[in-house]
Every structure is written in C-alpha cells, then in structure tokens.
Amino acid sequence: MHFCVIKSRTITIFIAILMCAVLLCLPIDGTASAEVYFGKDTRKVPIYNVDTSTKQVAISFDAAWGADKTQGILDILNEFDCKATFFLVGFWVDDYADMVKAIDEAGMEIGTHSNTHPDMAKLDKSTVKLELETSISKIKQITNKEVELFRAPFGSYNNTLLETAEDLGLKTIQWDVDSLDWKGLSASEISSRVIGKVKNGSIILMHNNSANVLDGLRLILPRLKMAGYKVTGIGDLIYKTSYTIDRNGVQHKI
C-alpha cells in the first residue's frame, strides 16, 4: 500500500517536472522561456532613450497620413532653433515628395517608418526587407542622403525585424516620452505630458498631422529650452558606435 502511494507521488512529481521543462522551452517573442526567466534573455531591444549627463533630448514626428501641418512644424522648429527627426512612410513620400524635400532642406533628419505601415512583427524576413528597402529608396531619391534610422509602425517589433533593420545599416528607434497627440489631446495636455516625463536623453514621440501638434509644439519647445534642454534630432543624440542597449531600451556608451 505504501509502495503504491510513494509510486503515485513519484509519478506526479515527474509529470510536474516534465511540464515545467516543456513550458520553459516554449518561446516568448522568439526567445525560449528559460532564457527569460533565468536571466538569459536574448531578445533584441530598440533604442528607447539614451543614458547621458548632457541636458539634451530628441523630438520626432511620425508621418503616415496628411501633411497639412508639416510646414508649420518646420517653421516652429526653426523659430526656436531646434532640430527634429521625421519618420516617413513610403506612401507618404509618394504623396508629398515636395514636403520631403522641404523637411530635408530645413536641416531635419529623415528616417523610415516602413513603406506601407504594416505590423512588421507579423511579417517574414523577406517582406520586412522589402518594406525597408523600398521606403529607403524613395527617400534617397529625393534627398540623396543615406537613411540611418527606422521606427516600426505601432512600435511593434521582434528579433527578425530588428536584425533585418540592422543588416541594412539601420538603428531601430522607439521612444520614452509619448505625447499622445494622435488622441486629440489639447495643446496644454500634450505639453504637460511631455514636460512631465522628459529627462536627459529622452526621445519624444509626436505626429506630423495630429490635431493640436502645432499649438502643443509652441508650448513644449520654449519650456524645454527654459529647463536647459538642447532639442535635436535623434541622430545627434544617440551613440553611433561602442554602445550597449539594456533590457529597458536604454542606450549606454561603452
């Protein structure tokens, strides 16, 4: 009788161990669970912000639909002697080639935001590569400049996406300060969100055609400058070589 109880308990323990082993082998976003739980996470992470003692932040605008306010953004940036990065979708470049030229001639940095704005984490490697190469080609035909930065639509990414972008010489950029301007927030609400969250090395996310982007920008830029921040494009903020990116997406100089 005791033998049966012990044997039953042994079998139960064995099954539990086996189930744990199976679960730890299951992938989490392409990484084995064991690697995540035991500190061996091999998932790649984009740059969310930069570890720096310098009072500098970068501001960025994603452009996918509409261009009515883009020239106004350029005018305001120029008025406050600030630079920015514009992430352009390929079909936006098709529709607003003159605006792409204006952004470039204003001294602003241009990155790719894909060609058709899909969820690129759901695409295979060849389709990801096509999205990036097509959008880069469109931008270069107008600016005659290399494209070095990429922002994934919806902020959605996985290892395949990041590795493909890296193979094409692109640094993938996220953000740590979301203005939520696309939600139709008032200028005051947009400004409060940004100023309340910004810190040295922050990357601010805005959109080129959101409802109150112009009024919001007129509040944000002087407040940032009064706080002592230099406002630049992302390329002037991030480290180009000899760096690491931690699990939180913070880029550190080596």
C-alpha positions as CSV (number, residue, x, y, z in Angstrom):
1,M,0.0,0.0,0.0
2,H,2.8,2.4,1.0
3,F,4.6,1.4,-2.2
4,C,1.6,2.4,-4.3
5,V,1.4,5.8,-2.6
6,I,5.1,6.5,-3.0
7,K,5.0,5.4,-6.6
8,S,1.9,7.6,-7.3
9,R,3.6,10.6,-5.7
10,T,6.8,10.0,-7.7
11,I,4.9,9.9,-10.9
12,T,3.1,13.1,-10.1
13,I,6.4,14.9,-9.3
14,F,7.9,13.5,-12.5
15,I,5.0,14.8,-14.6
16,A,5.2,18.2,-12.9
17,I,8.9,18.5,-13.7
18,L,8.3,17.4,-17.3
19,M,5.6,20.0,-17.7
20,C,7.9,22.7,-16.4
21,A,10.6,21.7,-18.8
22,V,8.2,21.9,-21.7
23,L,6.9,25.3,-20.6
24,L,10.5,26.6,-20.3
25,C,11.2,25.6,-23.9
26,L,8.2,27.4,-25.3
27,P,9.2,30.7,-27.0
28,I,8.3,34.2,-25.7
29,D,8.5,36.5,-28.6
30,G,11.0,34.2,-30.2
31,T,13.0,33.5,-27.1
32,A,12.9,30.4,-25.0
33,S,11.1,30.9,-21.7
34,A,14.0,29.5,-19.7
35,E,16.2,32.2,-21.1
36,V,13.8,34.9,-20.0
37,Y,13.1,33.5,-16.5
38,F,16.7,32.6,-15.8
39,G,18.3,35.9,-16.9
40,K,19.5,34.8,-20.3
41,D,17.1,36.9,-22.3
42,T,18.3,37.0,-25.9
43,R,15.6,39.3,-27.2
44,K,16.8,42.3,-29.0
45,V,15.6,45.8,-28.0
46,P,15.4,49.0,-29.9
47,I,16.7,52.3,-28.5
48,Y,14.1,54.0,-26.3
49,N,16.3,56.6,-24.8
50,V,20.0,57.4,-24.1
51,D,22.0,57.4,-20.9
52,T,23.7,60.8,-20.8
53,S,24.5,63.5,-18.4
54,T,24.0,66.1,-21.1
55,K,20.8,68.1,-21.0
56,Q,19.7,67.0,-24.5
57,V,16.6,65.5,-25.8
58,A,15.4,64.5,-29.3
59,I,12.0,65.1,-30.8
60,S,10.5,63.1,-33.5
61,F,7.4,63.1,-35.8
62,D,5.9,60.1,-37.5
63,A,4.3,60.9,-40.9
64,A,1.9,58.5,-42.4
65,W,-1.3,60.4,-43.2
66,G,-1.7,64.0,-44.2
67,A,0.8,66.9,-44.4
68,D,-1.3,70.0,-43.7
69,K,0.7,70.9,-40.6
70,T,4.2,69.8,-41.6
71,Q,5.4,73.1,-42.9
72,G,4.1,74.7,-39.7
73,I,6.1,72.2,-37.7
74,L,9.3,73.2,-39.6
75,D,8.6,76.9,-39.1
76,I,8.2,76.4,-35.3
77,L,11.3,74.3,-35.1
78,N,13.2,77.0,-37.0
79,E,11.8,79.7,-34.8
80,F,13.1,78.1,-31.6
81,D,16.3,76.9,-33.2
82,C,15.5,73.2,-32.7
83,K,16.0,70.2,-34.9
84,A,14.0,67.0,-35.2
85,T,13.7,63.6,-36.8
86,F,10.9,62.8,-39.2
87,F,10.0,59.1,-39.7
88,L,8.3,58.9,-43.1
89,V,6.1,56.1,-44.5
90,G,6.8,55.2,-48.2
91,F,3.3,56.0,-49.4
92,W,3.5,59.4,-47.6
93,V,6.7,60.1,-49.5
94,D,4.9,59.2,-52.8
95,D,2.1,61.7,-52.0
96,Y,4.2,64.5,-50.5
97,A,7.5,64.5,-52.3
98,D,7.8,68.3,-52.1
99,M,7.3,68.1,-48.4
100,V,10.0,65.5,-48.0
101,K,12.3,67.9,-49.9
102,A,11.2,70.8,-47.6
103,I,12.0,68.7,-44.5
104,D,15.4,67.8,-45.8
105,E,16.2,71.4,-46.8
106,A,15.2,72.6,-43.4
107,G,18.1,70.6,-42.0
108,M,15.9,67.9,-40.4
109,E,16.8,64.3,-40.2
110,I,14.7,61.7,-42.1
111,G,14.2,58.1,-41.1
112,T,12.0,55.4,-42.5
113,H,8.7,54.4,-40.9
114,S,8.2,51.4,-43.4
115,N,6.7,51.5,-46.8
116,T,3.1,50.6,-46.2
117,H,2.8,50.9,-42.4
118,P,2.1,47.3,-41.5
119,D,2.6,45.5,-38.2
120,M,6.1,44.4,-39.2
121,A,6.5,41.9,-36.4
122,K,4.0,39.8,-38.2
123,L,6.0,39.7,-41.5
124,D,8.6,37.3,-42.6
125,K,12.2,38.4,-43.1
126,S,12.0,38.9,-46.9
127,T,8.8,41.1,-46.6
128,V,10.4,43.1,-43.9
129,K,13.5,43.7,-46.0
130,L,11.3,44.8,-49.0
131,E,9.4,47.2,-46.8
132,L,12.6,48.8,-45.6
133,E,14.5,48.8,-48.8
134,T,11.5,50.3,-50.8
135,S,10.9,53.1,-48.3
136,I,14.6,53.9,-48.1
137,S,14.9,54.1,-51.9
138,K,12.0,56.5,-52.1
139,I,13.6,58.8,-49.5
140,K,17.1,58.7,-51.0
141,Q,15.7,59.6,-54.5
142,I,14.5,62.9,-53.1
143,T,17.2,63.7,-50.5
144,N,20.2,61.9,-52.0
145,K,21.2,61.1,-48.4
146,E,21.6,57.8,-46.5
147,V,18.8,56.7,-44.2
148,E,20.1,55.5,-40.9
149,L,17.1,55.4,-38.6
150,F,14.0,53.3,-38.5
151,R,10.8,53.4,-36.4
152,A,8.5,50.4,-36.5
153,P,4.8,51.1,-37.2
154,F,2.8,50.8,-33.9
155,G,6.1,50.3,-32.1
156,S,5.7,46.6,-32.8
157,Y,9.0,44.6,-33.2
158,N,10.6,41.3,-32.8
159,N,14.1,39.9,-33.3
160,T,13.6,39.3,-37.0
161,L,12.6,42.9,-37.6
162,L,15.5,44.3,-35.6
163,E,18.1,42.0,-37.1
164,T,16.9,42.8,-40.6
165,A,17.0,46.5,-40.0
166,E,20.5,46.2,-38.5
167,D,21.6,44.2,-41.6
168,L,20.5,47.2,-43.7
169,G,22.5,49.6,-41.5
170,L,19.5,51.0,-39.6
171,K,19.2,51.7,-35.9
172,T,15.7,51.0,-34.7
173,I,14.2,53.8,-32.6
174,Q,11.4,53.7,-30.1
175,W,10.6,56.5,-27.6
176,D,10.3,57.0,-23.8
177,V,8.0,60.1,-24.0
178,D,4.7,59.7,-25.8
179,S,2.9,62.9,-26.3
180,L,-0.3,61.0,-27.3
181,D,-1.0,63.9,-29.6
182,W,-2.8,61.5,-32.0
183,K,-5.5,61.0,-29.4
184,G,-6.7,64.6,-30.0
185,L,-5.4,65.9,-26.7
186,S,-5.3,69.6,-26.2
187,A,-2.1,71.6,-26.7
188,S,-1.9,72.0,-22.9
189,E,-2.4,68.3,-22.3
190,I,0.2,67.4,-24.9
191,S,2.7,69.8,-23.4
192,S,2.1,68.6,-19.8
193,R,2.6,65.0,-20.8
194,V,5.9,65.8,-22.5
195,I,7.3,68.1,-19.9
196,G,6.2,65.8,-17.1
197,K,8.1,62.8,-18.5
198,V,11.1,64.2,-20.2
199,K,14.7,63.7,-18.9
200,N,18.2,63.8,-20.2
201,G,18.4,61.5,-23.3
202,S,14.7,61.3,-23.8
203,I,13.2,60.6,-27.3
204,I,9.8,62.3,-27.7
205,L,7.1,60.9,-30.0
206,M,4.8,63.2,-31.9
207,H,2.9,63.0,-35.2
208,N,3.1,65.5,-38.1
209,N,-0.6,65.9,-38.6
210,S,-2.2,65.4,-35.2
211,A,-5.0,67.9,-34.3
212,N,-3.1,70.1,-31.9
213,V,0.5,69.4,-32.8
214,L,1.3,73.0,-33.7
215,D,0.0,74.6,-30.6
216,G,1.4,71.8,-28.5
217,L,4.8,72.3,-30.0
218,R,4.7,76.0,-29.3
219,L,4.2,75.2,-25.6
220,I,6.8,72.4,-25.5
221,L,9.8,73.9,-27.1
222,P,10.2,77.0,-25.0
223,R,9.5,75.1,-21.8
224,L,12.3,72.6,-22.8
225,K,14.7,75.4,-23.5
226,M,13.8,77.2,-20.3
227,A,14.6,73.9,-18.5
228,G,18.1,73.9,-20.1
229,Y,17.5,71.2,-22.7
230,K,19.0,71.2,-26.2
231,V,16.4,69.9,-28.6
232,T,17.9,67.9,-31.5
233,G,17.2,65.1,-34.0
234,I,17.7,61.5,-32.8
235,G,20.9,61.1,-34.8
236,D,22.6,63.8,-32.8
237,L,21.5,62.2,-29.5
238,I,22.3,58.5,-29.9
239,Y,25.7,56.9,-29.8
240,K,26.7,55.6,-33.2
241,T,29.5,53.2,-32.1
242,S,30.7,51.5,-28.9
243,Y,27.4,51.2,-27.1
244,T,25.1,48.7,-25.4
245,I,21.3,48.7,-25.1
246,D,19.9,47.3,-21.9
247,R,16.7,45.4,-21.4
248,N,14.8,48.6,-20.9
249,G,16.0,50.0,-24.2
250,V,18.4,52.5,-22.7
251,Q,21.5,53.1,-24.8
252,H,24.7,53.3,-22.9
253,K,28.2,54.4,-24.1
254,I,30.9,51.8,-23.6
